[in-house]
Amino acid sequence: MAGRESRFMANIRNKLWSILIIGVLLVGAFVLLRYVIMSPDKARAGYSTIAGLPGWATPIIMSLIGAGLFWVGLRIRSDWPELIGSGLIAGAVGVTEMKIGWHKFAIGSSFTPILIPAAVFVVLVIVGQIRSR
């Protein structure tokens, strides 16, 4: 009886650590993105094309790969594909905000645009956890 309970608790701890690690990486990525926003001329010069693709194609490709990984993660037992897919989709939302204009999403403060991709990530992780049960 105690063995079953301790295995259950270990499983929850592993999920929480996974979510914490991905969340910290996502926040770090958006802090870096915000740092890049402070010098938009350098960001535009380096981001106008990636691998010869137009700038608008990058978030679309990130979203499609992320959605595919998220879908695969819902079909298998492991949580990593769901988390990586959620991170890619949230990252695509952040890149889209950057392309449209970071200041257009700043409602009340300059920190608000960071909350939108973070909320997308959290909602997708919660959906993934509920659907994986």
C-alpha positions in Angstrom: 0.0 0.0 0.0 2.7 2.5 0.9 4.7 1.5 -2.2 1.9 2.5 -4.5 1.4 5.8 -2.8 5.1 6.7 -2.9 5.2 5.9 -6.6 2.2 8.1 -7.2 3.8 11.0 -5.4 7.1 10.5 -7.3 5.1 10.7 -10.6 3.5 14.0 -9.5 7.0 15.4 -8.4 8.4 14.4 -11.8 5.6 16.2 -13.6 6.0 19.3 -11.5 9.8 19.4 -12.1 9.2 19.0 -15.8 6.7 21.8 -15.8 9.0 24.0 -13.7 12.0 23.5 -15.9 10.0 24.3 -19.1 8.4 27.3 -17.4 11.7 28.7 -16.3 13.1 28.2 -19.8 10.1 29.9 -21.3 10.4 32.9 -18.9 14.1 33.1 -19.7 13.4 33.1 -23.4 10.9 35.9 -23.0 13.3 37.9 -20.9 15.8 37.5 -23.6 13.2 38.5 -26.2 12.4 41.6 -24.1 16.1 42.4 -24.1 16.2 42.2 -27.8 13.2 44.4 -28.1 15.1 47.2 -26.3 17.3 47.4 -29.5 14.7 46.9 -32.3 17.1 48.0 -35.1 19.5 45.2 -34.3 16.6 42.7 -34.0 15.0 43.7 -37.3 18.3 43.5 -39.1 19.0 40.0 -37.8 15.4 38.7 -37.9 14.3 39.9 -41.3 15.0 36.5 -42.8 15.9 33.2 -41.1 17.3 30.5 -43.4 16.0 32.4 -46.4 12.4 32.3 -45.3 10.3 35.4 -44.8 9.9 36.7 -41.3 6.2 35.8 -41.1 6.9 32.1 -41.9 8.9 31.5 -38.7 6.0 31.7 -36.2 3.8 29.6 -38.5 6.4 26.9 -38.8 6.9 27.0 -35.0 3.2 26.7 -34.4 2.8 23.8 -36.7 5.7 21.8 -35.3 4.5 22.7 -31.8 1.0 21.5 -32.5 2.3 18.3 -34.0 4.4 17.6 -31.0 1.5 18.5 -28.6 -0.8 16.1 -30.5 1.8 13.3 -30.4 2.3 14.0 -26.7 -1.5 13.5 -26.1 -1.3 10.1 -27.8 1.7 8.7 -25.9 2.4 8.4 -22.2 5.3 10.8 -21.9 4.7 14.4 -21.0 7.8 15.8 -22.8 6.3 16.1 -26.3 3.3 18.0 -24.8 5.6 20.4 -22.9 7.9 21.0 -25.8 4.9 21.5 -28.1 3.4 24.0 -25.6 6.7 25.8 -25.4 6.9 26.1 -29.2 3.4 27.3 -29.6 3.9 29.9 -26.8 7.2 30.9 -28.4 5.4 31.4 -31.7 2.9 33.6 -30.0 5.8 35.7 -28.6 7.4 35.9 -32.0 4.1 37.0 -33.5 3.8 39.7 -30.9 7.3 40.9 -31.7 6.5 40.9 -35.5 3.2 42.8 -35.0 4.7 45.2 -32.5 5.4 44.6 -28.9 4.0 47.9 -27.8 0.5 47.1 -29.3 0.1 44.4 -26.7 1.3 46.5 -23.7 -2.0 47.1 -21.9 -1.2 48.9 -18.7 2.5 48.0 -18.5 5.4 46.8 -20.7 5.3 43.4 -18.9 1.8 42.5 -20.3 3.1 41.1 -23.6 5.2 38.5 -21.7 2.0 37.3 -19.9 0.2 36.4 -23.1 2.6 33.6 -24.2 3.1 32.5 -20.6 -0.7 32.1 -20.3 -0.8 30.2 -23.6 1.8 27.9 -22.3 0.1 27.3 -18.9 -3.3 26.7 -20.6 -1.8 24.2 -23.0 0.1 22.4 -20.2 -3.1 22.1 -18.2 -5.1 20.8 -21.2 -2.3 18.3 -21.8 -2.3 17.1 -18.2 -6.1 16.7 -18.2 -6.2 14.9 -21.5 -3.3 12.6 -20.6 -5.0 11.0 -17.6 
